[in-house]
Amino acid sequence: MPSQPSTQVQTFVNPAQDRDYTIRMRIPEFTCLCPLTGQPDFATLDLEYVPDKLCIELKGLKLYLWSFRDRGAFHEAVTNEILNRLADASSPRFMRLTASFNVRGGIYTSVIVERRAAHWQPAEPVRLP
């Protein structure tokens, strides 16, 4: 049976809950539809997050993002919706989503959204000699 898009986000238990570490994912094949013209919009999504108790499962993420392929959505709305859904499902210490949309009418659009847990503070960057 072929895979189907899903509106659910799958997670799994973070194997290293005692430390901060960053998970970065690049998703170069995101598509949705322009809500005004119905034409496809293409974007590369860059997801960065510091997990707390849960991590986002990759196949589930792919199926969730696939659910936008036939939906009309403005760039700003879809980026915020995706971040909210992923953060609600995984409750990360920190999450940032950057959506870099391909050119449309001579204009490139990037939308960057973040969410930070109230109790979390990032560690100071390490400066090596």
Secondary structure, 3 states (H helix, E strand, C coil): CCCCCCCCCCEEECCCCCCCCCEEEEEEEEEEECCCCCCEEEEEEEEEEECCCEEECHHHHHHHHHCCCCCECCHHHHHHHHHHHHHHHHCCCEEEEEEEEEEECCEEEEEEEEEECCCCCCCCCCCCC
